[in-house]
């Protein structure tokens, strides 16, 4: 006996199949754990890099995790998000980790809701330096000429902002920050709302995105530290590195830009499973050459991934190292027994 499937029956069967497939997909999605990657604002380099790393990170974790990139107004805010439990990975830099553990600056009186960040993964250096409007450059010969002048040191809470704070402290200068929208930087420089503005590059190769917009709209001149200022910065433990002025599309008035570098990373709390951090770090190491081809800022990491992790730890050797990174460095024969492995209570 043959039966003819009626239209109503067919539709019902189709819907049932669709709901079943949807339920299976929903169950799969619910089974996947979540990792929230906190970064600085969407127009920052930190956000751009994190967004480009999601695919590699998810594949490294075998599809067990869904990773979302969540931007915050500043790097300091992204650090706090990860430490308070609204994120798992926090964008940071060596200078930010120093202030966190010293309880200084934006971390004065701060008590994390979940736990402090520990050394987990360092990705690239950035170099901070000063620039002014080209038509006013004759007023400034050294950094001291900008002491006490209204200056945009990058958005408050950014690591380059913290970097110039420590530079000015070492030099004994007056840090007078004026907060503006980075997109209005050219108007502020031309109009005199700010006398100068801090610029920064990644690995001496990539200029900050909002600075690319600024140089399209106006001419700027870089103000390098004078020789005596360079000596004071070095005496305070900082490095002064040469950056090619070719990072700008126009002449910026110097043969070499002298910037003070900081090392950026994406650190996690000690309670992130060891295996997760180990797999992430291993995947970033394995893919470092491909990453550098796509983004010049990853050049130093690709050149010597292990050395960059060691440098990140040595910038603050008293801060604990995540067990996952420790496992990776031990395999690479780069572990220092003087370092401390983080525990959930550290």
C-alpha positions in Angstrom: 0.0 0.0 0.0 1.3 3.4 -1.0 0.8 6.5 1.1 0.8 10.1 -0.2 2.4 12.6 2.1 0.0 15.5 2.4 1.2 19.2 2.3 0.4 19.7 6.0 2.3 16.6 7.0 5.3 17.6 4.8 5.4 21.1 6.3 5.2 19.7 9.9 8.0 17.3 9.2 10.2 20.0 7.7 9.6 22.3 10.7 10.4 19.5 13.1 13.7 18.8 11.3 14.6 22.5 11.4 13.8 22.8 15.1 15.8 19.7 15.8 18.8 21.1 13.9 18.4 24.4 15.7 18.3 22.7 19.1 21.4 20.7 18.3 23.3 23.9 17.3 22.0 25.7 20.3 23.2 22.9 22.6 26.6 23.0 20.9 26.8 26.8 21.5 25.8 26.4 25.1 28.5 23.7 25.6 31.2 26.1 24.3 32.8 28.1 27.1 33.2 31.9 26.8 36.4 33.9 26.8 36.0 37.7 26.7 39.0 39.5 25.4 39.1 43.0 26.8 41.0 45.7 24.8 41.2 49.4 24.5 38.9 51.4 22.2 37.9 50.2 18.7 40.2 52.8 17.0 43.2 51.5 18.9 45.9 49.1 17.8 45.2 46.8 20.7 41.6 46.2 19.5 42.7 45.6 16.0 45.3 43.0 17.0 42.9 41.1 19.3 40.2 41.0 16.6 42.7 39.5 14.2 43.8 36.8 16.7 40.3 35.4 17.4 40.4 32.7 14.7 43.8 31.4 15.7 42.9 31.4 19.3 39.6 29.5 18.8 41.3 27.0 16.6 44.0 26.5 19.2 41.4 25.7 21.8 39.8 23.1 19.6 36.4 24.9 19.2 35.8 24.5 23.0 35.6 28.2 23.5 33.8 31.2 21.9 36.0 34.3 22.0 34.6 37.8 21.8 36.6 41.0 21.7 35.2 43.7 24.0 36.6 47.3 23.7 36.9 49.6 26.7 37.7 53.3 26.8 41.3 52.7 27.9 43.9 50.0 28.4 43.6 50.5 32.2 39.8 49.9 31.9 40.4 46.7 30.0 42.8 45.5 32.6 40.3 46.1 35.3 37.6 44.3 33.3 39.7 41.2 33.2 40.5 41.4 36.9 36.9 42.1 38.0 35.5 39.2 36.1 33.8 40.9 33.1 36.6 39.6 30.9 39.2 36.8 30.9 42.0 38.4 28.8 43.2 41.9 29.6 45.1 44.3 27.3 48.1 45.7 29.1 51.8 46.7 29.0 54.8 46.4 31.2 54.3 49.9 32.6 50.7 49.1 33.5 51.6 45.9 35.2 54.2 47.8 37.3 51.6 50.3 38.4 49.1 47.6 39.1 51.3 45.7 41.5 52.6 49.0 43.1 49.1 50.2 43.6 49.9 53.5 41.8 48.1 55.7 39.3 44.8 54.3 38.1 45.3 51.3 40.4 45.7 53.3 43.7 43.3 51.8 46.2 42.1 49.3 43.6 41.1 45.7 44.7 40.3 43.3 41.9 37.0 41.5 42.1 38.5 38.2 40.8 42.3 38.5 40.9 45.2 40.4 39.4 46.6 39.8 36.0 49.8 37.7 35.8 52.4 37.3 33.0 50.6 35.3 30.2 51.6 36.5 26.7 53.6 39.5 25.3 53.0 40.5 21.7 54.8 43.6 20.6 56.7 46.8 21.6 55.4 50.3 21.2 57.5 53.5 21.1 56.1 56.7 22.6 57.3 60.1 21.3 56.1 63.8 21.1 54.9 65.8 18.2 53.6 69.4 17.6 52.1 71.4 14.8 54.8 72.1 12.2 54.0 75.8 12.0 54.7 76.1 15.8 57.7 73.8 16.0 60.2 76.6 16.4 58.9 77.1 19.9 60.0 73.7 21.0 63.5 72.2 21.0 63.4 69.7 23.8 60.7 67.9 25.9 61.3 70.5 28.7 59.8 73.2 26.4 56.5 71.3 26.7 56.6 70.9 30.5 53.4 72.4 32.0 51.9 73.0 28.5 48.5 71.5 27.7 49.3 68.2 26.0 47.3 65.2 24.8 49.4 62.3 26.0 47.1 59.8 24.2 43.7 59.0 25.9 43.9 58.9 29.7 44.5 55.4 30.9 46.3 54.3 27.7 49.7 52.7 28.3 51.5 55.3 26.3 49.9 57.9 28.6 51.4 56.0 31.5 54.7 55.8 29.7 54.9 59.6 29.4 53.9 60.0 33.0 56.9 58.0 34.1 59.1 59.8 31.6 58.0 63.2 32.9 58.5 62.0 36.5 62.0 60.9 35.7 62.7 64.3 34.0 61.0 66.3 36.7 58.5 67.9 34.3 55.0 69.0 34.8 52.5 66.5 33.3 49.5 68.6 32.2 47.2 66.3 30.3 44.2 67.6 28.3 41.7 64.9 27.3 40.3 65.2 23.8 38.7 62.9 21.2 41.6 61.5 19.2 39.6 62.2 16.0 39.8 66.0 16.8 43.5 65.9 17.4 44.4 68.0 14.3 41.9 70.7 15.2 43.2 70.8 18.8 46.8 71.1 17.6 46.0 73.8 15.0 43.8 75.7 17.3 46.2 75.7 20.3 44.0 73.8 22.6 47.0 71.5 23.0 50.6 72.4 22.5 51.7 68.9 21.7 50.5 65.4 21.3 52.1 62.0 22.0 52.3 59.7 19.1 53.3 56.0 19.1 54.4 53.3 16.7 54.2 49.5 17.0 57.6 47.7 16.6 58.9 50.9 15.0 56.8 50.1 11.9 53.1 50.9 12.4 51.8 54.4 13.3 48.7 54.6 15.5 45.5 54.6 13.4 44.2 58.0 14.6 47.7 59.5 13.9 47.4 58.5 10.3 44.2 60.6 10.1 46.0 63.5 11.7 48.9 63.7 9.3 46.5 63.7 6.4 44.9 66.9 7.7 48.0 68.7 8.8 51.9 68.8 9.0 53.5 67.9 12.3 57.1 68.0 13.7 58.5 65.5 16.1 60.2 66.9 19.2 62.9 64.5 20.3 64.4 64.5 23.8 67.6 66.5 24.1 70.9 64.6 24.9 70.6 65.5 28.6 67.0 64.3 28.7 68.0 61.0 27.0 70.7 60.4 29.7 68.1 61.1 32.5 65.6 58.6 31.0 68.3 56.0 30.6 69.4 56.6 34.2 65.8 55.9 35.3 65.9 52.5 33.6 64.2 53.4 30.4 65.4 52.7 26.8 65.5 55.3 24.0 65.1 53.7 20.6 65.4 55.0 17.1 62.2 54.9 15.0 62.2 55.6 11.2 60.4 58.9 10.4 59.1 57.0 7.3 56.3 55.7 9.5 54.8 59.1 8.6 53.8 59.9 5.1 55.4 63.4 5.3 58.5 65.0 6.6 58.4 65.4 10.4 61.5 67.4 10.8 63.9 64.8 12.2 66.3 62.2 10.7 65.4 59.8 13.4 62.6 59.7 15.9 63.6 58.9 19.4 60.9 57.0 21.3 60.7 55.3 24.6 59.4 51.7 24.2 57.0 49.7 26.3 56.1 46.1 25.8 52.4 45.2 25.3 50.7 42.0 26.1 47.4 40.3 26.7 47.6 38.9 30.2 45.2 36.8 32.2 44.3 35.9 35.8 45.9 32.9 37.5 42.6 31.1 37.5 42.6 30.7 33.7 43.2 26.9 33.2 46.9 26.1 32.6 46.1 24.2 29.4 44.2 27.1 27.9 47.1 29.5 28.2 49.6 26.9 27.1 47.7 26.1 24.0 47.2 29.8 23.2 50.8 30.7 23.6 52.0 27.7 21.6 49.6 28.6 18.8 50.8 32.2 18.7 54.4 31.0 18.6 53.6 28.6 15.8 51.8 31.3 13.7 54.1 34.2 14.5 55.8 34.3 11.1 52.4 34.4 9.3 51.1 37.0 11.7 54.2 39.2 11.0 53.5 39.0 7.2 50.0 40.3 7.8 50.9 42.9 10.5 54.4 44.5 10.7 53.9 45.1 14.5 54.4 41.4 15.1 57.9 41.5 13.5 59.9 41.4 16.8 57.6 38.6 18.1 58.2 36.5 15.0 61.9 37.1 15.1 62.2 35.7 18.6 58.9 34.8 20.3 60.5 33.2 23.4 62.8 36.2 23.9 59.8 38.6 23.9 58.1 36.5 26.6 61.3 36.6 28.7 61.5 40.4 28.2 57.9 40.8 29.4 58.6 38.9 32.6 61.9 40.6 33.2 60.3 44.0 33.0 58.5 43.0 36.3 60.3 39.9 37.5 58.5 40.0 40.9 55.1 39.5 39.2 54.0 35.8 39.0 54.0 33.9 35.7 50.9 32.0 34.6 51.4 28.3 34.8 50.6 27.9 31.1 53.3 30.3 30.0 55.7 28.7 32.6 55.1 25.3 31.0 55.8 26.7 27.5 59.0 28.4 28.6 60.3 25.3 30.4 59.8 23.4 27.2 61.7 26.0 25.3 64.5 25.9 27.9 63.9 29.5 28.8 62.5 29.3 32.3 64.3 31.2 35.1 64.0 29.5 38.5 64.0 32.9 40.1 60.5 33.6 38.7 57.4 32.6 40.6 54.6 30.5 39.0 51.2 32.1 39.7 48.5 30.3 41.7 44.9 31.2 42.2 45.8 32.8 45.5 48.8 34.8 44.3 
